Amino acid sequence: MERLTRRAFAAAAGAAAVAGPGLAQAAQTDPFPADATIRAILAERIDTLKKSVGMVVGLVTPQGRRVIAHGAFDQAGGRPVDGDTVFAVGSVTKVFTGLILADMAGRGEVALDDPVAKYLPPDVKVPERNGRRITLADLATHTSSLPFWPSNLGVPPMTASYSLAQFYDFLNGLQLTREPGSAWAYSNAGSALLGHALARRAGVGYGSLFHDRIARPLGMRSTGLELSPAMRRRLAAGHDESLNPTPLWNAGVFAPAGGAASSANDLLAFLSMTLGRGQSRLEAATALMLATRRPAPAIGEQAIGWEVFEGKGEPFLNKDGVEIGYTASMLCDRAAGTGVVVLSNAVISASDLARHLLRPGLPLAKLRRLVTLPPESLDRYLGAYQARPGVVYRILKLGPQLGVQFPGLPVFPLSPVSETVFVFEQIGVEVEFQRDARGQVTGLVRRYPGLPDAVATRLAEAP
């Protein structure tokens, strides 16, 4: 395996220097809808459909930046949200963690193909399989073979009380079911381990590393793992599906996977750097992030931190964040020189709006009222559904409701909006079951913003 350190970083830096002017000149006009049009969408979601309390949209183009906001910090409604309002951004944090890795690789502090065990205490036995060790690049591209959460975390995940010693115990007892690097499977555990290893290499806490390598160089004063008093004063309250207030999630050990908070203005500054504007050292690190890719059947490709969606139109960079009480979506089209941020202080998905703004051909999600179905009526849908060879969706029972598992992802709960259509609104997934003339379930259609619809045929038996 090629050692990916200064040589790879230099090549990426050269690519960034060549690509930069083209990115800046790609678009001559602002391609996004007028502010009033976007504000009307936000008003419908907040005031009419009651899907959020406050939402902020940020747009960046070669001509500059725009922020459109609607709604309030909380249900009292006395304080409107704006571009400086702070929201928890969940898994958008993984892009920052990936950028820290690429920056440290460029500085020669680590190599992408270093085993993560190199940066952990000697008594921590990181699992291997067939002699293949888990590398930093494996962790950053969700190909480490680590599970979504550690098995000793509890259900629901008790992150606030979970210690680093427990994390180490989990690693010491884990047996991998496949070789690292062989397949994509989204892993919060892997992202947390990556951030922890990088912080140990740097000799500081992860929060300090995040501030020193990302927030401070980019002037992101409203972004961090540890909220300053000023950030707390501007933090919008989170809300659940019924718009009841929720406490801010304590990510604990898993902060590198989803513990950051930020504002639309700060994320626009980050996107501007990603688009090649600002002459930051991090632009070369970004090029290295995007040059390192692994196949990801559920989405297209996985770069370091960023997902590369290969749906309708040209590929674009994507990262969604779903946290207790909040959703976030950050998208970037480097070829066009444009980017979108959507932040919401409720758990209903922001991703469909972000993708619709970046790719107008992608429709907005149909946000509908949920219905109640008898739990016994759901059994007819259970089973395996094949979208294409090697890609199987599984419909499972999660207590009184259905769940769906796509390749490499955890089980998502599905809520019914009709007898045959079920949704997971936090990320905008819709599953519609198909039936024949006799009423037998024969397949399903999966709809997800940014990707083509996928038709899957029901299998007689799970493979």
C-alpha positions in Angstrom: 0.0 0.0 0.0 1.4 3.5 -0.9 2.3 5.5 2.1 0.0 8.6 1.8 1.9 11.4 3.5 3.7 14.5 2.2 4.0 13.2 -1.4 0.3 12.6 -1.7 -0.4 15.9 0.0 1.8 17.7 -2.4 0.0 16.1 -5.3 -3.3 17.1 -3.8 -2.1 20.6 -3.2 -1.0 20.9 -6.8 -4.4 19.7 -7.9 -6.0 22.3 -5.7 -3.9 25.1 -7.1 -4.8 24.1 -10.7 -8.5 23.6 -9.9 -8.9 26.8 -7.8 -9.3 29.4 -10.5 -11.7 27.2 -12.5 -13.8 26.7 -9.5 -14.0 30.5 -8.9 -15.0 31.2 -12.5 -17.4 28.3 -12.9 -20.7 30.1 -12.4 -21.3 33.6 -13.7 -24.8 34.1 -12.2 -26.5 33.1 -8.9 -28.3 29.8 -9.7 -30.4 29.7 -6.6 -34.0 30.8 -6.1 -34.9 34.3 -4.8 -34.9 34.8 -1.0 -38.7 35.1 -1.0 -39.1 31.7 -2.7 -36.9 30.0 -0.2 -38.5 31.8 2.7 -41.9 30.6 1.5 -40.7 27.0 1.7 -39.5 27.5 5.2 -42.7 29.2 6.3 -44.7 26.3 5.0 -42.6 23.8 6.9 -42.7 25.8 10.1 -46.0 27.6 10.2 -48.3 25.3 8.2 -46.9 21.7 8.5 -45.4 22.2 12.0 -42.2 20.3 11.1 -39.8 22.6 12.7 -39.5 25.7 14.9 -36.7 27.6 13.2 -34.7 27.0 10.0 -31.8 28.8 8.4 -30.6 28.3 4.8 -27.1 29.5 3.7 -26.0 29.7 0.1 -22.6 30.4 -1.4 -21.8 31.2 -5.0 -18.9 32.9 -6.9 -20.9 36.1 -6.4 -21.0 35.8 -2.6 -23.2 34.5 0.2 -26.8 34.7 1.2 -28.7 33.7 4.4 -32.4 33.1 4.5 -34.1 32.4 7.9 -37.6 31.8 9.2 -38.9 30.8 12.7 -37.6 31.1 16.2 -35.2 29.8 18.8 -38.0 28.1 20.6 -41.8 27.7 20.8 -42.2 31.0 22.7 -41.3 32.6 19.3 -39.9 35.8 20.7 -36.4 35.5 19.2 -36.0 34.9 15.5 -33.2 32.6 14.1 -30.6 34.1 11.8 -27.2 33.3 10.2 -25.4 33.5 13.6 -27.8 31.3 15.5 -26.0 28.1 16.7 -27.4 24.7 16.0 -26.1 21.2 16.8 -24.9 19.7 13.5 -24.5 16.0 14.3 -22.6 14.0 11.8 -21.4 17.1 9.8 -18.7 16.9 12.5 -17.3 13.9 10.6 -16.2 16.3 7.7 -14.2 18.3 10.2 -12.6 15.2 11.7 -11.7 14.1 8.2 -10.2 17.4 7.4 -8.1 17.3 10.6 -6.8 13.9 9.4 -5.9 15.3 5.9 -4.2 18.3 7.5 -2.1 16.2 9.8 -1.1 14.0 6.9 0.0 17.0 5.0 2.1 18.2 7.9 3.8 14.7 8.0 2.3 14.0 11.5 0.5 10.9 10.4 0.0 8.9 7.2 -3.4 7.8 5.9 -2.4 4.2 5.8 -1.0 4.2 9.4 -2.6 1.6 11.6 -4.8 3.3 14.2 -3.1 1.1 16.8 0.0 3.1 16.3 -1.6 6.0 18.1 -3.4 4.1 20.9 -2.0 2.8 24.3 -0.1 -0.5 23.8 -2.6 -2.4 26.0 -5.4 -1.7 23.5 -5.7 -4.5 21.0 -7.3 -3.1 17.9 -9.0 -6.0 16.1 -7.6 -7.3 12.8 -8.7 -9.9 10.3 -6.4 -12.1 8.1 -3.5 -9.8 9.0 -5.2 -6.7 7.7 -5.1 -3.9 10.2 -7.5 -0.9 10.6 -5.9 2.2 9.2 -6.7 5.9 9.6 -8.1 6.0 6.1 -10.3 3.0 6.8 -11.8 4.9 9.8 -12.3 8.1 7.8 -14.1 6.3 4.9 -16.3 4.0 6.9 -14.5 0.9 5.7 -12.9 -0.1 9.1 -15.4 -3.0 9.7 -16.2 -1.5 13.1 -20.0 -1.5 13.9 -22.2 1.6 13.9 -22.0 1.8 17.8 -19.9 -0.2 20.2 -21.8 -3.3 21.4 -21.3 -2.3 25.1 -22.8 1.2 24.7 -26.4 0.3 25.6 -29.8 0.9 23.9 -30.5 3.7 23.5 -26.9 4.8 23.2 -25.8 6.1 26.7 -23.0 8.3 25.3 -22.9 10.8 28.3 -21.8 8.1 30.7 -19.7 6.0 28.3 -16.0 6.1 29.2 -12.9 5.8 27.2 -12.0 2.7 29.2 -15.3 1.1 28.0 -14.4 2.0 24.5 -11.0 0.3 24.9 -12.7 -2.7 26.4 -15.0 -2.9 23.4 -12.0 -2.9 21.0 -10.2 -5.5 23.0 -13.1 -7.9 22.8 -14.2 -7.3 19.2 -13.8 -9.9 16.4 -14.2 -8.4 12.9 -16.5 -10.2 10.5 -14.7 -8.9 7.4 -11.4 -7.5 6.5 -10.8 -3.8 7.1 -11.0 -1.8 3.8 -13.2 -4.5 2.1 -16.7 -2.9 2.4 -18.4 0.3 3.3 -20.4 0.4 6.6 -21.2 3.7 8.3 -19.7 3.7 11.8 -19.9 6.3 14.6 -17.5 4.1 16.5 -15.0 4.4 13.7 -15.2 8.2 13.5 -14.9 8.5 17.2 -11.8 6.3 17.3 -10.3 8.3 14.5 -10.7 11.6 16.3 -9.4 10.1 19.5 -6.3 8.7 17.8 -5.6 12.1 16.1 -5.9 13.9 19.4 -3.5 11.5 21.1 -1.0 12.1 18.2 -1.3 15.8 18.6 -1.0 15.6 22.4 -4.2 17.7 23.1 -7.8 17.0 23.7 -10.0 16.6 20.6 -11.9 19.9 21.3 -8.6 21.8 21.3 -7.4 20.0 18.2 -10.7 20.9 16.4 -10.3 24.6 17.5 -6.7 24.9 16.5 -6.9 23.1 13.1 -10.4 24.1 11.9 -12.3 26.8 13.7 -9.5 29.3 14.4 -7.8 29.2 11.0 -11.2 29.7 9.2 -12.5 32.3 11.7 -15.4 30.1 12.7 -16.1 31.7 16.0 -19.6 30.1 16.3 -18.3 26.5 15.8 -16.9 24.1 18.4 -17.2 20.9 20.4 -17.4 22.9 23.7 -19.8 25.7 23.6 -18.5 29.1 24.7 -20.8 31.3 26.8 -21.4 33.4 23.7 -22.3 30.3 21.7 -24.7 29.1 24.4 -26.5 32.5 24.3 -27.1 32.0 20.6 -28.0 28.2 20.7 -31.4 27.4 19.4 -33.4 25.0 21.5 -33.8 21.5 19.9 -37.2 19.8 19.4 -38.5 16.3 18.8 -41.0 15.2 16.2 -43.9 16.7 18.2 -41.9 19.9 18.7 -41.4 19.3 22.4 -38.1 20.7 23.7 -35.1 18.3 23.9 -31.9 18.5 25.8 -28.6 19.1 24.0 -27.0 15.7 23.3 -23.8 14.9 25.3 -21.7 13.1 22.8 -18.9 12.3 25.2 -16.3 10.0 23.7 -18.2 10.2 20.4 -17.7 14.0 19.9 -15.5 13.5 16.8 -18.4 11.6 15.2 -21.2 14.1 15.9 -20.6 16.5 18.8 -20.1 19.9 17.0 -22.3 22.9 16.9 -22.1 25.7 14.4 -24.0 28.5 12.6 -25.0 29.0 9.0 -22.4 31.8 8.6 -19.6 29.7 9.9 -20.6 26.7 7.7 -20.6 29.1 4.7 -17.1 30.1 5.5 -16.1 26.4 5.6 -17.8 25.8 2.2 -16.0 28.8 0.7 -12.7 27.2 1.7 -13.9 23.8 0.3 -14.7 25.6 -3.0 -11.1 26.9 -3.2 -11.5 30.4 -2.0 -9.4 32.0 0.8 -5.8 30.8 0.2 -6.0 28.5 3.2 -3.6 25.7 3.8 -6.8 23.6 4.4 -7.6 23.8 0.7 -4.8 21.4 0.0 -6.0 19.2 2.8 -9.4 19.3 1.3 -8.0 18.1 -2.0 -6.4 15.1 -0.3 -9.8 14.3 1.4 -11.5 14.2 -1.9 -8.8 12.3 -3.7 -9.2 9.4 -1.2 -12.3 7.5 -2.0 -13.9 4.1 -1.4 -17.0 2.6 -3.0 -20.2 3.1 -1.0 -23.2 1.2 -2.5 -25.8 3.2 -0.6 -24.7 6.6 -1.8 -22.0 6.4 -4.6 -18.6 7.0 -3.1 -17.2 7.8 0.3 -14.3 10.3 0.4 -12.6 11.3 3.7 -15.5 12.8 5.7 -17.6 13.8 2.6 -20.1 11.5 0.8 -20.0 11.8 -3.0 -23.5 11.5 -4.3 -23.7 10.2 -7.8 -27.4 10.6 -8.4 -29.2 12.8 -11.0 -26.8 15.3 -12.6 -23.1 15.8 -11.8 -21.8 14.3 -8.5 -21.8 16.6 -5.5 -20.4 16.5 -1.9 -22.9 15.8 0.8 -23.0 15.5 4.6 -26.1 15.3 6.7 -26.3 15.5 10.5 -29.2 14.2 12.6 -29.0 14.7 16.3 -31.5 14.7 19.2 -33.6 17.9 18.4 -31.7 19.0 15.3 -31.0 18.3 11.7 -28.3 19.7 9.4 -27.3 19.4 5.8 -24.2 20.7 4.1 -23.7 20.3 0.3 -21.1 21.4 -2.2 -20.7 21.5 -6.0 -17.0 22.3 -6.6 -17.5 22.3 -10.4 -20.2 25.0 -10.2 -18.6 26.8 -7.3 -21.8 26.6 -5.2 -22.8 25.3 -1.8 -25.8 25.0 0.5 -26.3 24.7 4.2 -29.7 24.0 5.8 -30.1 24.0 9.6 -33.2 23.1 11.6 -33.9 23.0 15.4 -36.2 19.9 15.0 -35.5 16.3 14.0 -37.4 16.4 10.6 -35.0 16.2 7.7 -33.3 19.3 6.2 -31.6 17.2 3.5 -34.3 17.3 0.8 -34.4 21.1 0.8 -30.6 21.3 0.6 -30.5 18.9 -2.3 -33.4 20.6 -4.1 -31.6 23.9 -3.9 -28.4 22.5 -5.2 -30.1 20.3 -7.8 -33.5 21.8 -8.7 -34.4 18.6 -10.5 -34.5 16.8 -7.1 -38.0 17.2 -5.7 -38.8 18.4 -2.2 -39.9 15.6 0.1 -43.7 15.2 0.6 -44.1 16.1 4.2 -47.3 14.4 5.3 -49.1 13.5 8.5 -48.4 10.1 10.0 -51.2 7.5 10.3 -51.6 4.6 12.7 -51.7 1.0 11.5 -52.4 -2.1 13.5 -49.0 -3.7 14.4 -50.1 -7.1 13.1 -50.7 -5.6 9.6 -47.0 -4.8 9.3 -45.8 -8.5 9.2 -46.7 -8.7 5.5 -43.8 -6.4 4.7 -41.0 -8.2 6.6 -38.2 -9.8 4.6 -35.4 -9.1 2.1 -35.7 -7.1 -1.1 -33.0 -7.1 -3.8 -32.3 -3.8 -5.6 -29.5 -5.3 -7.7 -27.1 -8.2 -7.3 -25.4 -7.9 -4.0 -27.5 -4.9 -2.8 -30.3 -6.1 -0.5 -32.6 -4.0 1.7 -34.1 -5.7 4.8 -37.4 -4.8 6.4 -37.5 -5.7 10.1 -39.8 -5.2 13.0 -38.8 -2.6 15.6 -41.3 -3.0 18.4 -44.7 -1.8 17.1 -43.2 -0.3 13.9 -41.2 -1.3 10.8 -37.5 -0.7 10.3 -35.4 -0.7 7.1 -31.7 -1.5 6.8 -29.8 -0.5 3.7 -26.3 -1.9 3.0 -23.7 -0.5 5.3 -26.2 1.5 7.4 -28.0 0.9 10.8 -31.7 0.1 11.0 -33.9 3.2 10.4 -37.4 3.2 12.0 -40.2 3.7 9.5 -43.5 5.5 10.2 -46.6 5.0 8.0 -48.2 7.8 6.0 -50.5 5.3 4.3 -51.1 1.6 4.2 -48.1 1.1 1.8 -45.9 4.2 2.2 -43.5 4.6 5.2 -41.0 7.3 5.9 -38.0 8.1 8.1 -38.4 11.9 8.1 -35.1 12.6 9.9 -33.2 11.9 6.7 -36.0 12.0 4.1 -36.1 8.3 3.3 -39.4 7.0 1.8 -40.3 3.3 1.3 -43.3 2.4 -0.8 -44.3 -1.2 -0.9 -45.6 -2.7 -4.2 -48.4 -5.4 -4.3 -49.8 -7.6 -7.1 -53.4 -8.0 -8.1 -53.9 -10.5 -5.2 -52.6 -8.0 -2.7 -49.3 -9.9 -2.1 -46.2 -7.7 -1.4 -43.8 -8.2 -4.4 -41.3 -5.4 -3.9 -40.6 -1.9 -2.8 -39.4 1.5 -4.1 -36.9 3.4 -2.1 -36.8 7.2 -2.5 -34.0 9.3 -1.0 -33.2 13.0 -1.9 -30.2 13.2 -4.2 -30.3 9.6 -5.4 -32.4 7.9 -8.2 -35.3 5.9 -7.0 -34.4 2.3 -6.4 -36.8 -0.6 -7.2 -36.2 -3.7 -5.1 -37.8 -7.2 -5.7 -38.9 -9.2 -2.7 -36.8 -12.4 -2.2 -38.4 -15.7 -1.3 -35.7 -16.1 1.4 -33.1 -13.8 2.8 -29.7 -14.5 1.3 
